Amino acid sequence: MKVISVFSLNKIGKMAVFIVAAGILSLLVSGAWNFTQDMRQVRADRSNAMQVTKPVAPDQVVPAMAPDFFTEYRLERDKIRSERSDLLREAIKNAKTDEAKQQAQEVILKMTLEKQREAEMENLIKAKGFTDALVFVRDNSVSAVVKTTSLTREEVVQVAEVISRIAGVKPEDITVSAKP
């Protein structure tokens, strides 16, 4: 009996470790093989994509749109906020104290409210007849960029009134500029 128990513990333990290690090694080799095969396929697809089989008539060519400042900025702003929000959620998850959790939650709430206010102000400015607008809320000031070639004094006052009402910022802490 003693021989069987010693045999089973030592041999089976070593055998299990060997089997697990062999399985992991085979997975790594298999993954590397699949990756190289996929990369070869991608290279082949790229080379085939460059071949033109039929000439395109000039009237069929659609000009590429130049990137719009307002759209690009919104995308970048959303990306940064998303990254910041992810970091804060991670901080909440790993917080050691309730106070640290509470602070991170407050920052997320502040970011969410700031985003809502910016969107509301941008939409109200567009409702005044402007093509587009971007609003940047900071702690004690707000900046707005309106899509137009120039702004009259009355238009600046209109935009500032919208911002002042929504953001609760004094008119002297508001900057309004034009961007075509």
Secondary structure as GFF3:
##gff-version 3
##sequence-region A 1 180
A	DSSP	alpha_helix	2	49	.	.	.	ID=ss1
A	DSSP	three_ten_helix	58	60	.	.	.	ID=ss2
A	DSSP	alpha_helix	69	94	.	.	.	ID=ss3
A	DSSP	alpha_helix	98	127	.	.	.	ID=ss4
A	DSSP	beta_strand	133	137	.	.	.	ID=ss5
A	DSSP	beta_strand	142	147	.	.	.	ID=ss6
A	DSSP	alpha_helix	153	167	.	.	.	ID=ss7
A	DSSP	three_ten_helix	171	173	.	.	.	ID=ss8
A	DSSP	beta_strand	174	179	.	.	.	ID=ss9
###
